[in-house]
Structure formats: structure tokens, C-alpha cells
Amino acid sequence: WLSRSLQWAIWADTDMEICIIGMVSKKECPQNILLEEGWKPLDHPDLASWLELLLKDQKTFNEYFTQLLSNYS
């Protein structure tokens, strides 16, 4: 979903219950508010740990996580 202002967007993977919010970097942007509220950036180790529990095996995890990072980082 892309906002009308084109300043932010939301991507979601409903199978994995992941929501990724992309924003233009600004001093008073929603990104700073989200970080203060406890949201984590995509490269945070908690995301990898959580996905590893959801996926059946290490190969599947590696493929999925690599693809996720390449698409959204």
C-alpha cells in the first residue's frame, strides 16, 4: 500500500505475519516515532530469530530471509 503523499508505504506478508513500513528519512518522520514505540528495523536480530522459529528448516529460513533483505533493505 502506497500513501498519497508518496512519503511512506506498507508491505505485508500475511503468511508470515510481517509488516514492513518504508519511509522517506526525515528528522520528524514516523520512523523515529515507530522506533521509540518499540518497532525494530529490518536488520534487527530479533526478526531473524523470530523467522527462524516460523520456518521449517535452516535452508528455507536462509532463502526466505535473504530474499526479504534483498527486496526491502
PDB file of N, CA, C and O in Angstrom:
ATOM      1  N   TRP A   1       0.851  -1.163   0.000  1.00  0.00           N
ATOM      2  CA  TRP A   1       0.000   0.000   0.000  1.00  0.00           C
ATOM      3  C   TRP A   1       0.888   1.212   0.000  1.00  0.00           C
ATOM      4  O   TRP A   1       1.810   1.299   0.810  1.00  0.00           O
ATOM      5  N   LEU A   2       0.637   2.153  -0.886  1.00  0.00           N
ATOM      6  CA  LEU A   2       1.440   3.366  -1.024  1.00  0.00           C
ATOM      7  C   LEU A   2       0.591   4.570  -0.634  1.00  0.00           C
ATOM      8  O   LEU A   2      -0.542   4.713  -1.094  1.00  0.00           O
ATOM      9  N   SER A   3       1.138   5.428   0.207  1.00  0.00           N
ATOM     10  CA  SER A   3       0.388   6.603   0.663  1.00  0.00           C
ATOM     11  C   SER A   3       0.234   7.620  -0.460  1.00  0.00           C
ATOM     12  O   SER A   3       1.020   7.628  -1.407  1.00  0.00           O
ATOM     13  N   ARG A   4      -0.769   8.470  -0.356  1.00  0.00           N
ATOM     14  CA  ARG A   4      -0.985   9.514  -1.361  1.00  0.00           C
ATOM     15  C   ARG A   4       0.188  10.481  -1.439  1.00  0.00           C
ATOM     16  O   ARG A   4       0.511  10.988  -2.512  1.00  0.00           O
ATOM     17  N   SER A   5       0.819  10.733  -0.306  1.00  0.00           N
ATOM     18  CA  SER A   5       1.953  11.668  -0.276  1.00  0.00           C
ATOM     19  C   SER A   5       3.221  11.071  -0.873  1.00  0.00           C
ATOM     20  O   SER A   5       4.177  11.793  -1.155  1.00  0.00           O
ATOM     21  N   LEU A   6       3.230   9.769  -1.064  1.00  0.00           N
ATOM     22  CA  LEU A   6       4.409   9.031  -1.533  1.00  0.00           C
ATOM     23  C   LEU A   6       5.572   9.134  -0.551  1.00  0.00           C
ATOM     24  O   LEU A   6       6.722   8.921  -0.937  1.00  0.00           O
ATOM     25  N   GLN A   7       5.294   9.456   0.703  1.00  0.00           N
ATOM     26  CA  GLN A   7       6.324   9.576   1.726  1.00  0.00           C
ATOM     27  C   GLN A   7       6.517   8.280   2.502  1.00  0.00           C
ATOM     28  O   GLN A   7       7.509   8.128   3.216  1.00  0.00           O
ATOM     29  N   TRP A   8       5.579   7.343   2.371  1.00  0.00           N
ATOM     30  CA  TRP A   8       5.713   6.077   3.079  1.00  0.00           C
ATOM     31  C   TRP A   8       4.876   5.012   2.382  1.00  0.00           C
ATOM     32  O   TRP A   8       3.978   5.323   1.600  1.00  0.00           O
ATOM     33  N   ALA A   9       5.181   3.758   2.674  1.00  0.00           N
ATOM     34  CA  ALA A   9       4.459   2.626   2.094  1.00  0.00           C
ATOM     35  C   ALA A   9       4.473   1.469   3.077  1.00  0.00           C
ATOM     36  O   ALA A   9       5.327   1.401   3.961  1.00  0.00           O
ATOM     37  N   ILE A  10       3.526   0.563   2.915  1.00  0.00           N
ATOM     38  CA  ILE A  10       3.456  -0.627   3.764  1.00  0.00           C
ATOM     39  C   ILE A  10       3.461  -1.854   2.860  1.00  0.00           C
ATOM     40  O   ILE A  10       2.704  -1.929   1.893  1.00  0.00           O
ATOM     41  N   TRP A  11       4.315  -2.802   3.183  1.00  0.00           N
ATOM     42  CA  TRP A  11       4.328  -4.104   2.532  1.00  0.00           C
ATOM     43  C   TRP A  11       3.993  -5.133   3.593  1.00  0.00           C
ATOM     44  O   TRP A  11       4.440  -5.003   4.733  1.00  0.00           O
ATOM     45  N   ALA A  12       3.234  -6.131   3.259  1.00  0.00           N
ATOM     46  CA  ALA A  12       2.881  -7.134   4.259  1.00  0.00           C
ATOM     47  C   ALA A  12       2.935  -8.525   3.655  1.00  0.00           C
ATOM     48  O   ALA A  12       2.572  -8.737   2.498  1.00  0.00           O
ATOM     49  N   ASP A  13       3.387  -9.447   4.450  1.00  0.00           N
ATOM     50  CA  ASP A  13       3.368 -10.865   4.114  1.00  0.00           C
ATOM     51  C   ASP A  13       2.431 -11.514   5.120  1.00  0.00           C
ATOM     52  O   ASP A  13       2.820 -11.767   6.260  1.00  0.00           O
ATOM     53  N   THR A  14       1.208 -11.782   4.710  1.00  0.00           N
ATOM     54  CA  THR A  14       0.227 -12.300   5.663  1.00  0.00           C
ATOM     55  C   THR A  14       0.541 -13.725   6.095  1.00  0.00           C
ATOM     56  O   THR A  14       0.162 -14.131   7.193  1.00  0.00           O
ATOM     57  N   ASP A  15       1.223 -14.485   5.257  1.00  0.00           N
ATOM     58  CA  ASP A  15       1.596 -15.847   5.652  1.00  0.00           C
ATOM     59  C   ASP A  15       2.552 -15.837   6.839  1.00  0.00           C
ATOM     60  O   ASP A  15       2.451 -16.683   7.727  1.00  0.00           O
ATOM     61  N   MET A  16       3.472 -14.890   6.857  1.00  0.00           N
ATOM     62  CA  MET A  16       4.476 -14.819   7.914  1.00  0.00           C
ATOM     63  C   MET A  16       4.147 -13.760   8.965  1.00  0.00           C
ATOM     64  O   MET A  16       4.893 -13.583   9.928  1.00  0.00           O
ATOM     65  N   GLU A  17       3.029 -13.057   8.777  1.00  0.00           N
ATOM     66  CA  GLU A  17       2.599 -12.017   9.711  1.00  0.00           C
ATOM     67  C   GLU A  17       3.661 -10.926   9.877  1.00  0.00           C
ATOM     68  O   GLU A  17       3.977 -10.508  10.991  1.00  0.00           O
ATOM     69  N   ILE A  18       4.198 -10.481   8.749  1.00  0.00           N
ATOM     70  CA  ILE A  18       5.230  -9.450   8.742  1.00  0.00           C
ATOM     71  C   ILE A  18       4.658  -8.199   8.087  1.00  0.00           C
ATOM     72  O   ILE A  18       4.000  -8.276   7.049  1.00  0.00           O
ATOM     73  N   CYS A  19       4.908  -7.077   8.685  1.00  0.00           N
ATOM     74  CA  CYS A  19       4.535  -5.784   8.114  1.00  0.00           C
ATOM     75  C   CYS A  19       5.810  -4.960   7.994  1.00  0.00           C
ATOM     76  O   CYS A  19       6.518  -4.761   8.981  1.00  0.00           O
ATOM     77  N   ILE A  20       6.100  -4.484   6.801  1.00  0.00           N
ATOM     78  CA  ILE A  20       7.286  -3.667   6.571  1.00  0.00           C
ATOM     79  C   ILE A  20       6.814  -2.281   6.158  1.00  0.00           C
ATOM     80  O   ILE A  20       6.043  -2.136   5.210  1.00  0.00           O
ATOM     81  N   ILE A  21       7.280  -1.265   6.873  1.00  0.00           N
ATOM     82  CA  ILE A  21       6.898   0.109   6.583  1.00  0.00           C
ATOM     83  C   ILE A  21       8.127   0.839   6.050  1.00  0.00           C
ATOM     84  O   ILE A  21       9.150   0.918   6.730  1.00  0.00           O
ATOM     85  N   GLY A  22       8.027   1.367   4.847  1.00  0.00           N
ATOM     86  CA  GLY A  22       9.119   2.128   4.256  1.00  0.00           C
ATOM     87  C   GLY A  22       8.788   3.606   4.271  1.00  0.00           C
ATOM     88  O   GLY A  22       7.665   3.996   3.951  1.00  0.00           O
ATOM     89  N   MET A  23       9.766   4.440   4.644  1.00  0.00           N
ATOM     90  CA  MET A  23       9.537   5.879   4.755  1.00  0.00           C
ATOM     91  C   MET A  23      10.706   6.676   4.210  1.00  0.00           C
ATOM     92  O   MET A  23      11.841   6.201   4.176  1.00  0.00           O
ATOM     93  N   VAL A  24      10.413   7.885   3.788  1.00  0.00           N
ATOM     94  CA  VAL A  24      11.455   8.833   3.438  1.00  0.00           C
ATOM     95  C   VAL A  24      12.073   9.297   4.752  1.00  0.00           C
ATOM     96  O   VAL A  24      11.353   9.633   5.692  1.00  0.00           O
ATOM     97  N   SER A  25      13.387   9.317   4.822  1.00  0.00           N
ATOM     98  CA  SER A  25      14.063   9.683   6.064  1.00  0.00           C
ATOM     99  C   SER A  25      14.005  11.191   6.290  1.00  0.00           C
ATOM    100  O   SER A  25      14.507  11.971   5.480  1.00  0.00           O
ATOM    101  N   LYS A  26      13.389  11.589   7.398  1.00  0.00           N
ATOM    102  CA  LYS A  26      13.321  12.986   7.813  1.00  0.00           C
ATOM    103  C   LYS A  26      13.450  13.027   9.323  1.00  0.00           C
ATOM    104  O   LYS A  26      13.200  12.034  10.006  1.00  0.00           O
ATOM    105  N   LYS A  27      13.842  14.183   9.838  1.00  0.00           N
ATOM    106  CA  LYS A  27      14.055  14.300  11.282  1.00  0.00           C
ATOM    107  C   LYS A  27      12.806  13.950  12.082  1.00  0.00           C
ATOM    108  O   LYS A  27      12.896  13.189  13.046  1.00  0.00           O
ATOM    109  N   GLU A  28      11.665  14.473  11.716  1.00  0.00           N
ATOM    110  CA  GLU A  28      10.423  14.242  12.454  1.00  0.00           C
ATOM    111  C   GLU A  28       9.525  13.245  11.729  1.00  0.00           C
ATOM    112  O   GLU A  28       8.305  13.413  11.717  1.00  0.00           O
ATOM    113  N   CYS A  29      10.091  12.241  11.142  1.00  0.00           N
ATOM    114  CA  CYS A  29       9.296  11.288  10.378  1.00  0.00           C
ATOM    115  C   CYS A  29       8.684  10.213  11.280  1.00  0.00           C
ATOM    116  O   CYS A  29       9.131  10.026  12.412  1.00  0.00           O
ATOM    117  N   PRO A  30       7.680   9.519  10.790  1.00  0.00           N
ATOM    118  CA  PRO A  30       7.062   8.441  11.574  1.00  0.00           C
ATOM    119  C   PRO A  30       8.050   7.348  11.975  1.00  0.00           C
ATOM    120  O   PRO A  30       7.834   6.654  12.969  1.00  0.00           O
ATOM    121  N   GLN A  31       9.134   7.188  11.208  1.00  0.00           N
ATOM    122  CA  GLN A  31      10.131   6.168  11.534  1.00  0.00           C
ATOM    123  C   GLN A  31      10.675   6.368  12.941  1.00  0.00           C
ATOM    124  O   GLN A  31      10.809   5.402  13.693  1.00  0.00           O
ATOM    125  N   ASN A  32      10.989   7.599  13.306  1.00  0.00           N
ATOM    126  CA  ASN A  32      11.515   7.870  14.647  1.00  0.00           C
ATOM    127  C   ASN A  32      10.490   7.533  15.719  1.00  0.00           C
ATOM    128  O   ASN A  32      10.841   6.996  16.770  1.00  0.00           O
ATOM    129  N   ILE A  33       9.231   7.844  15.458  1.00  0.00           N
ATOM    130  CA  ILE A  33       8.161   7.524  16.403  1.00  0.00           C
ATOM    131  C   ILE A  33       8.031   6.013  16.553  1.00  0.00           C
ATOM    132  O   ILE A  33       7.888   5.512  17.669  1.00  0.00           O
ATOM    133  N   LEU A  34       8.080   5.281  15.438  1.00  0.00           N
ATOM    134  CA  LEU A  34       7.965   3.822  15.497  1.00  0.00           C
ATOM    135  C   LEU A  34       9.108   3.208  16.293  1.00  0.00           C
ATOM    136  O   LEU A  34       8.888   2.288  17.080  1.00  0.00           O
ATOM    137  N   LEU A  35      10.325   3.705  16.100  1.00  0.00           N
ATOM    138  CA  LEU A  35      11.466   3.183  16.851  1.00  0.00           C
ATOM    139  C   LEU A  35      11.291   3.437  18.342  1.00  0.00           C
ATOM    140  O   LEU A  35      11.621   2.578  19.161  1.00  0.00           O
ATOM    141  N   GLU A  36      10.773   4.611  18.702  1.00  0.00           N
ATOM    142  CA  GLU A  36      10.517   4.918  20.110  1.00  0.00           C
ATOM    143  C   GLU A  36       9.434   4.019  20.697  1.00  0.00           C
ATOM    144  O   GLU A  36       9.446   3.731  21.894  1.00  0.00           O
ATOM    145  N   GLU A  37       8.492   3.574  19.852  1.00  0.00           N
ATOM    146  CA  GLU A  37       7.391   2.714  20.299  1.00  0.00           C
ATOM    147  C   GLU A  37       7.805   1.246  20.391  1.00  0.00           C
ATOM    148  O   GLU A  37       7.015   0.411  20.832  1.00  0.00           O
ATOM    149  N   GLY A  38       9.025   0.923  19.984  1.00  0.00           N
ATOM    150  CA  GLY A  38       9.497  -0.452  20.093  1.00  0.00           C
ATOM    151  C   GLY A  38       9.528  -1.232  18.794  1.00  0.00           C
ATOM    152  O   GLY A  38       9.886  -2.410  18.798  1.00  0.00           O
ATOM    153  N   TRP A  39       9.159  -0.602  17.666  1.00  0.00           N
ATOM    154  CA  TRP A  39       9.289  -1.271  16.379  1.00  0.00           C
ATOM    155  C   TRP A  39      10.775  -1.451  16.092  1.00  0.00           C
ATOM    156  O   TRP A  39      11.599  -0.677  16.579  1.00  0.00           O
ATOM    157  N   LYS A  40      11.119  -2.461  15.310  1.00  0.00           N
ATOM    158  CA  LYS A  40      12.514  -2.777  15.019  1.00  0.00           C
ATOM    159  C   LYS A  40      12.816  -2.566  13.540  1.00  0.00           C
ATOM    160  O   LYS A  40      11.948  -2.790  12.697  1.00  0.00           O
ATOM    161  N   PRO A  41      14.039  -2.135  13.212  1.00  0.00           N
ATOM    162  CA  PRO A  41      14.435  -2.049  11.806  1.00  0.00           C
ATOM    163  C   PRO A  41      14.598  -3.449  11.216  1.00  0.00           C
ATOM    164  O   PRO A  41      14.748  -4.428  11.946  1.00  0.00           O
ATOM    165  N   LEU A  42      14.566  -3.530   9.888  1.00  0.00           N
ATOM    166  CA  LEU A  42      14.595  -4.812   9.198  1.00  0.00           C
ATOM    167  C   LEU A  42      15.831  -5.638   9.527  1.00  0.00           C
ATOM    168  O   LEU A  42      15.757  -6.867   9.552  1.00  0.00           O
ATOM    169  N   ASP A  43      16.959  -4.994   9.780  1.00  0.00           N
ATOM    170  CA  ASP A  43      18.188  -5.742  10.046  1.00  0.00           C
ATOM    171  C   ASP A  43      18.360  -6.101  11.525  1.00  0.00           C
ATOM    172  O   ASP A  43      19.429  -6.562  11.922  1.00  0.00           O
ATOM    173  N   HIS A  44      17.336  -5.898  12.336  1.00  0.00           N
ATOM    174  CA  HIS A  44      17.421  -6.216  13.767  1.00  0.00           C
ATOM    175  C   HIS A  44      17.462  -7.736  13.958  1.00  0.00           C
ATOM    176  O   HIS A  44      16.696  -8.450  13.310  1.00  0.00           O
ATOM    177  N   PRO A  45      18.338  -8.247  14.832  1.00  0.00           N
ATOM    178  CA  PRO A  45      18.470  -9.699  15.014  1.00  0.00           C
ATOM    179  C   PRO A  45      17.192 -10.381  15.509  1.00  0.00           C
ATOM    180  O   PRO A  45      17.017 -11.580  15.293  1.00  0.00           O
ATOM    181  N   ASP A  46      16.300  -9.644  16.166  1.00  0.00           N
ATOM    182  CA  ASP A  46      15.049 -10.255  16.629  1.00  0.00           C
ATOM    183  C   ASP A  46      14.204 -10.765  15.470  1.00  0.00           C
ATOM    184  O   ASP A  46      13.533 -11.789  15.600  1.00  0.00           O
ATOM    185  N   LEU A  47      14.227 -10.062  14.333  1.00  0.00           N
ATOM    186  CA  LEU A  47      13.455 -10.503  13.175  1.00  0.00           C
ATOM    187  C   LEU A  47      13.969 -11.841  12.672  1.00  0.00           C
ATOM    188  O   LEU A  47      13.182 -12.744  12.390  1.00  0.00           O
ATOM    189  N   ALA A  48      15.274 -11.974  12.559  1.00  0.00           N
ATOM    190  CA  ALA A  48      15.856 -13.238  12.101  1.00  0.00           C
ATOM    191  C   ALA A  48      15.519 -14.369  13.066  1.00  0.00           C
ATOM    192  O   ALA A  48      15.168 -15.466  12.632  1.00  0.00           O
ATOM    193  N   SER A  49      15.622 -14.118  14.350  1.00  0.00           N
ATOM    194  CA  SER A  49      15.317 -15.153  15.350  1.00  0.00           C
ATOM    195  C   SER A  49      13.863 -15.578  15.270  1.00  0.00           C
ATOM    196  O   SER A  49      13.556 -16.767  15.353  1.00  0.00           O
ATOM    197  N   TRP A  50      12.974 -14.623  15.111  1.00  0.00           N
ATOM    198  CA  TRP A  50      11.546 -14.918  15.046  1.00  0.00           C
ATOM    199  C   TRP A  50      11.207 -15.714  13.790  1.00  0.00           C
ATOM    200  O   TRP A  50      10.457 -16.688  13.853  1.00  0.00           O
ATOM    201  N   LEU A  51      11.767 -15.298  12.636  1.00  0.00           N
ATOM    202  CA  LEU A  51      11.509 -16.019  11.392  1.00  0.00           C
ATOM    203  C   LEU A  51      12.061 -17.433  11.434  1.00  0.00           C
ATOM    204  O   LEU A  51      11.464 -18.360  10.886  1.00  0.00           O
ATOM    205  N   GLU A  52      13.188 -17.590  12.077  1.00  0.00           N
ATOM    206  CA  GLU A  52      13.805 -18.911  12.174  1.00  0.00           C
ATOM    207  C   GLU A  52      12.879 -19.890  12.892  1.00  0.00           C
ATOM    208  O   GLU A  52      12.844 -21.074  12.555  1.00  0.00           O
ATOM    209  N   LEU A  53      12.136 -19.404  13.873  1.00  0.00           N
ATOM    210  CA  LEU A  53      11.179 -20.253  14.585  1.00  0.00           C
ATOM    211  C   LEU A  53       9.979 -20.614  13.715  1.00  0.00           C
ATOM    212  O   LEU A  53       9.419 -21.701  13.853  1.00  0.00           O
ATOM    213  N   LEU A  54       9.581 -19.711  12.823  1.00  0.00           N
ATOM    214  CA  LEU A  54       8.408 -19.942  11.981  1.00  0.00           C
ATOM    215  C   LEU A  54       8.669 -20.895  10.824  1.00  0.00           C
ATOM    216  O   LEU A  54       7.779 -21.639  10.411  1.00  0.00           O
ATOM    217  N   LEU A  55       9.877 -20.872  10.306  1.00  0.00           N
ATOM    218  CA  LEU A  55      10.180 -21.666   9.113  1.00  0.00           C
ATOM    219  C   LEU A  55      10.674 -23.053   9.493  1.00  0.00           C
ATOM    220  O   LEU A  55      11.303 -23.243  10.535  1.00  0.00           O
ATOM    221  N   LYS A  56      10.380 -24.008   8.637  1.00  0.00           N
ATOM    222  CA  LYS A  56      10.595 -25.418   8.965  1.00  0.00           C
ATOM    223  C   LYS A  56      12.057 -25.841   9.080  1.00  0.00           C
ATOM    224  O   LYS A  56      12.399 -26.655   9.938  1.00  0.00           O
ATOM    225  N   ASP A  57      12.902 -25.309   8.241  1.00  0.00           N
ATOM    226  CA  ASP A  57      14.300 -25.737   8.286  1.00  0.00           C
ATOM    227  C   ASP A  57      15.234 -24.572   7.962  1.00  0.00           C
ATOM    228  O   ASP A  57      14.795 -23.510   7.521  1.00  0.00           O
ATOM    229  N   GLN A  58      16.507 -24.787   8.187  1.00  0.00           N
ATOM    230  CA  GLN A  58      17.505 -23.725   8.018  1.00  0.00           C
ATOM    231  C   GLN A  58      17.611 -23.263   6.570  1.00  0.00           C
ATOM    232  O   GLN A  58      17.786 -22.072   6.313  1.00  0.00           O
ATOM    233  N   LYS A  59      17.507 -24.192   5.620  1.00  0.00           N
ATOM    234  CA  LYS A  59      17.605 -23.816   4.208  1.00  0.00           C
ATOM    235  C   LYS A  59      16.453 -22.890   3.824  1.00  0.00           C
ATOM    236  O   LYS A  59      16.665 -21.879   3.156  1.00  0.00           O
ATOM    237  N   THR A  60      15.242 -23.230   4.243  1.00  0.00           N
ATOM    238  CA  THR A  60      14.082 -22.390   3.959  1.00  0.00           C
ATOM    239  C   THR A  60      14.258 -21.019   4.595  1.00  0.00           C
ATOM    240  O   THR A  60      13.981 -19.999   3.963  1.00  0.00           O
ATOM    241  N   PHE A  61      14.716 -20.989   5.838  1.00  0.00           N
ATOM    242  CA  PHE A  61      14.947 -19.717   6.527  1.00  0.00           C
ATOM    243  C   PHE A  61      15.967 -18.878   5.773  1.00  0.00           C
ATOM    244  O   PHE A  61      15.731 -17.698   5.514  1.00  0.00           O
ATOM    245  N   ASN A  62      17.095 -19.475   5.420  1.00  0.00           N
ATOM    246  CA  ASN A  62      18.152 -18.730   4.720  1.00  0.00           C
ATOM    247  C   ASN A  62      17.642 -18.137   3.410  1.00  0.00           C
ATOM    248  O   ASN A  62      17.916 -16.977   3.103  1.00  0.00           O
ATOM    249  N   GLU A  63      16.899 -18.936   2.636  1.00  0.00           N
ATOM    250  CA  GLU A  63      16.372 -18.458   1.362  1.00  0.00           C
ATOM    251  C   GLU A  63      15.368 -17.324   1.571  1.00  0.00           C
ATOM    252  O   GLU A  63      15.427 -16.300   0.890  1.00  0.00           O
ATOM    253  N   TYR A  64      14.455 -17.513   2.509  1.00  0.00           N
ATOM    254  CA  TYR A  64      13.417 -16.508   2.755  1.00  0.00           C
ATOM    255  C   TYR A  64      14.029 -15.213   3.287  1.00  0.00           C
ATOM    256  O   TYR A  64      13.699 -14.127   2.809  1.00  0.00           O
ATOM    257  N   PHE A  65      14.912 -15.324   4.266  1.00  0.00           N
ATOM    258  CA  PHE A  65      15.488 -14.132   4.886  1.00  0.00           C
ATOM    259  C   PHE A  65      16.379 -13.372   3.903  1.00  0.00           C
ATOM    260  O   PHE A  65      16.366 -12.141   3.880  1.00  0.00           O
ATOM    261  N   THR A  66      17.143 -14.089   3.101  1.00  0.00           N
ATOM    262  CA  THR A  66      17.975 -13.451   2.079  1.00  0.00           C
ATOM    263  C   THR A  66      17.109 -12.683   1.089  1.00  0.00           C
ATOM    264  O   THR A  66      17.423 -11.550   0.725  1.00  0.00           O
ATOM    265  N   GLN A  67      16.012 -13.311   0.653  1.00  0.00           N
ATOM    266  CA  GLN A  67      15.098 -12.656  -0.286  1.00  0.00           C
ATOM    267  C   GLN A  67      14.425 -11.445   0.352  1.00  0.00           C
ATOM    268  O   GLN A  67      14.281 -10.406  -0.293  1.00  0.00           O
ATOM    269  N   LEU A  68      14.019 -11.568   1.592  1.00  0.00           N
ATOM    270  CA  LEU A  68      13.384 -10.463   2.313  1.00  0.00           C
ATOM    271  C   LEU A  68      14.320  -9.261   2.390  1.00  0.00           C
ATOM    272  O   LEU A  68      13.917  -8.134   2.100  1.00  0.00           O
ATOM    273  N   LEU A  69      15.563  -9.501   2.780  1.00  0.00           N
ATOM    274  CA  LEU A  69      16.532  -8.409   2.885  1.00  0.00           C
ATOM    275  C   LEU A  69      16.844  -7.794   1.525  1.00  0.00           C
ATOM    276  O   LEU A  69      16.988  -6.577   1.413  1.00  0.00           O
ATOM    277  N   SER A  70      16.950  -8.627   0.491  1.00  0.00           N
ATOM    278  CA  SER A  70      17.272  -8.076  -0.829  1.00  0.00           C
ATOM    279  C   SER A  70      16.110  -7.254  -1.390  1.00  0.00           C
ATOM    280  O   SER A  70      16.335  -6.300  -2.134  1.00  0.00           O
ATOM    281  N   ASN A  71      14.880  -7.610  -1.046  1.00  0.00           N
ATOM    282  CA  ASN A  71      13.722  -6.869  -1.543  1.00  0.00           C
ATOM    283  C   ASN A  71      13.480  -5.567  -0.796  1.00  0.00           C
ATOM    284  O   ASN A  71      13.045  -4.587  -1.401  1.00  0.00           O
ATOM    285  N   TYR A  72      13.753  -5.531   0.509  1.00  0.00           N
ATOM    286  CA  TYR A  72      13.317  -4.405   1.323  1.00  0.00           C
ATOM    287  C   TYR A  72      14.427  -3.612   1.995  1.00  0.00           C
ATOM    288  O   TYR A  72      14.140  -2.605   2.642  1.00  0.00           O
ATOM    289  N   SER A  73      15.677  -4.025   1.868  1.00  0.00           N
ATOM    290  CA  SER A  73      16.760  -3.266   2.512  1.00  0.00           C
ATOM    291  C   SER A  73      17.251  -2.158   1.613  1.00  0.00           C
ATOM    292  O   SER A  73      18.160  -1.416   1.988  1.00  0.00           O
TER     293      SER A  73
END
